[in-house]
Amino acid sequence: MDGLRGLAVVAVVLLHAELTAGPLPWLAEVNHELAPYRMPLLVALSGVLLGRSLAKGAHRHLAGKVRGIAWPYLLWATADVLHVIADAHAAGRPAPWDWLLKLFYDPQTYLWFLAYLFCYHVLATPLPPWLRTLAGPVLVLAADGLDYPELHRFVELAGWFLIGDALAREVGPRVPAPIAGAVGRLRWGVLALIGRQSIVFYACHLLVMVYAVRLLRHLGVSDPQLLVPVAVGVPLAVGALLVHGRRHPWVAVLFAWPAVDSRTGNRPVRQPGAAGNRSALEAAARRRGPEGSTLAP
């Protein structure tokens, strides 16, 4: 689970590297081949964790998604929009101030995925499991009949989110234990790290990428063969530093609003990413029934 999610996040980074530092023909071809799978895979993997989170109760489920998805979305998306507005002022173009309002209903930022994901969690909360299972394929098929690109994307990915949830509930418990164990022993290396802390890498990558590429171009580097590796490597390196820095509360709050223990008023100390260490499908194969939850999308 962690490795696949890390792979999907890297695919997103590659797409933005092509747009920011390209063009490179081979990278354009790679991104073209990944396009049908990149976001459906990322959102389906998020759906796999839905049942585990809902098992904690609707209130705790939604509170966790406000802390771990809505908060970093609003924080980083606002930073992204302000960056676009500043660029517009510097270039003498009209500033798109309306983008700030659109964060709540039509996000124009690269963080649109987090906005969608929060909506999917909210919309799925009252649905019984049988209806979630039925709705997934129906939404994917129904999206093809929608003419508006944004609505098509929202509905189709909602279907994949619910398909991921259905896979965890219907397929996961039926995976033979030897197969689940073998899959669980696979080592994905750095991809697993990225997958466990996907919120960090996803939230920061494009802003870091844009300014790293700008700096190189300011220094006279214009060859995409040199710019693209920087556009990929620097955001991943900064993301890794931020993952390490999440031990500090001032860094952690960039990616999740601190939880408060309602009984004591104290903020519990937890190691970020610990919930992502085990494959959801592997855990489901070992025993039926929901388990804990993770806040990372």
N, C-alpha and C positions, 0 to 999 in steps of 0.2 A: 504493500500500500504506500509506504513512504517513498520507495524508489520510483514507483509509477507517478506519484504526485510530483516528485522532484523532476522527473523527466518532462512532465507537462509544463512545469514552470520554466525550465530551460528552453523549451520550445517557444514559449512566449517571449523570453529574452532574445532568442534568435530572430524572431519576427521583428521586434523593435530595433534590433541592431541593424538589420537590413534597411529599415526605414530611416534610421538616424545616421548611419555611417556608410551605407551602400552607395551605389548599387554594386553587387557582386553576383554574376550570373549563377554560380553554383549555389550560393545561399538563397537566392530567389527561388531556385528549383526545389531546394530542401523545404523552404517555407510553403511552397505551393503543395508539396506532397503531404506536409503535416497539417494543412489547413482543415481537412475534414475531421481530424481526430483531436486536435489540440484542446479546444475549449470543451467539447463534449466529454473528453476523458477527465479533465480537471473538475468539471461540475459533477460528473457521475461519481467520482471518488469522494467528493464532498457529500453526496447523497448517501453513500455507504454508511456514513456516521450518523445519519439522521435518527434512526431508531434508537441508538445508544443514548443520544442526547434527550430525545422525547421521553425515554424511560425515567428520567429524573423529575418529570413533571413539567407541565406547560410553563409555569412561572420561571422555574430555574432554567429551562431550555431557552426561553426568549431572553431572559436576563443575560445569559451567557453569550447569546448572539449579539445583543446590544454592546456588551463589553468587548467581545473578541472580533466582531465583524463591522458593525455600524460605526463604532468609535474610530478604529483606524481608517475606515473608509472616509469619514468626514474630515479627519485630520489631514491625511495625505492628499485627498482629492482637493481640499481647499488650497493646500500648498501648490498643487499642480495648476489649478486655475489661476492663482495669484501669479505664478510664474508666467503663464500665457498672457495675462493682462500686462505684466511688466514688459514683456517682449513687444506687445502691441504698442505700448506707450513709447518705447525706445525706437521703434520703427516708424512712428507717426501714423499708425493705423488706429481705427476705432477700437477701444478696449471692449472685449466681450463680457461686460459685467453681468449680463443675464446668465452666464454659465454658473455663477454662484447659486442662483435660485434653481437652475436646472439640476443641480446636484441631487435634488429631492424627487425629481420626476423624469428627467431625461439627461442622465449624466453624459457630459462631453469629454470626459477624462479617461485615461487608460485604466482607471480603477473601477470602471463600470461593472466589472465582474463581481466585485465585492457588494455593490449595491444590489445586483441581481440575486446574489447568493443570500443576502439578508431577507429579501422579499420572498424567496423560495422557502426559507425556514418559517417565516411568519405564515405564509399561505398554507403550508403543509401541516402546521401545528394542530388544527382542529380535525384533520381528515383521519378517518379510521384506516388501518393498514390495508384492508382489501381495496379501498377506493384509491389509495396511493399506488398500489400495484396496477390497477386498471388504468389510472390516469396517465402514467408514464408513457407507454407506447401511443396512446391516443393523442397526447399533446405533440409528440414528435411527428406523427403523421398529419395532424391538423395544421401544424406550422407551415407546411408546404402550400396551403391554400391562402396564406396571408400575403398581401401585397406590400405592406409596409416593412422595410428591412429591420427596423428596431423591434417591432412587434414580433416579426418572424423569429428573430434571434432570441427574444425573451421567452417566447412560448416553447420553442424547440429545446432550449437549454433547460427549461423547467421540466420538460419530459425526461431529459437525460438525468436530471437530479433525482427524479422519482424512480427512474430505472435503476440507478445506483442503490437507492434505498431498498427496492425490491430484490435486487441481487443479494444484498446482505441478509435479508430476512428469509428469502425463499431458496436461494442457491447455497449460501454460506453454510447453513446447518447440514446440508446434504453432501458437502465435499468430504470424501473419505479422509480419515485422519492421517494416513501416510502421505497423501498428496499435500494436504494442508501443512504438515510438518516439513516436507521437503521445500515447499514454497517459502515457508517462514525462515528456513535456514539460508536462503539466498542473501548475499551481501551486495548491496548497491553502492557502498562507499559514499562519496560526496553527494550523490543523488538522494540518498536516504536522509542525509542531514538537511538538504534543501527541502525535501518533502515534509520532514517533521516541523520545520520552521517556515513553511511556505508563505505565511502571512508577511514575514519580514522581507523575504526576497521579492515577493510580488509588489509590496507596497513601495519599496524604495527604488526599484531597479531603473525605471525610466528617467526619473529626475537625475539620478546619479549618472546614468548613461549620457544624457543630453549635455550635461556640464563637462563631463570628461572628454567627450568628442569636441565640444567647443574649445576647450583649452588646447587640445592638440592642433586644431585648425588655426587657432590664434598663434601657435608656435610655428606654423607653416607646414604642418603635416596634412596632406589632402588625399593621399592614396588610400582607397577603401581597403586594400589588402593589409594596411597597417591600422586603420581606424577600427575595422570590425572586431579584431581580437580584443582591442581595448574596450570597445562597446559591450562586449560580452564579459570579459574578465574583470573589469573594474567593478561593475555593479554586483557581481557575485562575491568579490572580495569584500566590498563594503557591507554586503548583506551578512557575510560570515562574521565580520567585526561587530555588527549590531546584534547578531545572535549571542555572541560572547558578552556583549554589553548589557543584555537583558537581565543580567544578575543585578544591575543597578536600577533602582526604581525609576529614575529619570529617563532611562532608555526603555525600560519595560512599558512605561505608560504611552510610548509612541505606538504600541501595537496591541495593547489591551488595557482597558480601564481597570484599575485594581479592584479586586473583589473585596467585599466587606462581610465579615462574619456577622450575621444579624443578631446572634446571641451575645456576642462580646463587643461588637463594634470594632474589632481588630481586623486588620488586613492579613489574611493568611499568607504565609510564605510558601511558594511552590517553585519548582524548577520548570521554566518554560519548555514546552515540547515533550515533557515526559509522557503525556497521554498518547503520543503518536508512535511509541516504540513498537507496538504490536500490530500486526495486520488485523483489520477488523474481520475479514473473511476467515482468517485462521482462528481467531478467537471464537467466532460463531460456529465454526466446524467442531470445536471441542465441546461446546455445550450450547443448548438452545437458551434463548432468552437474552434480553438486552444487557449491556454492560455499561461502563462509564462513558464519558464524553470527552471530546477534544474541542477546543475553540478554534484551532487553526482551520481555515477553509480548505 
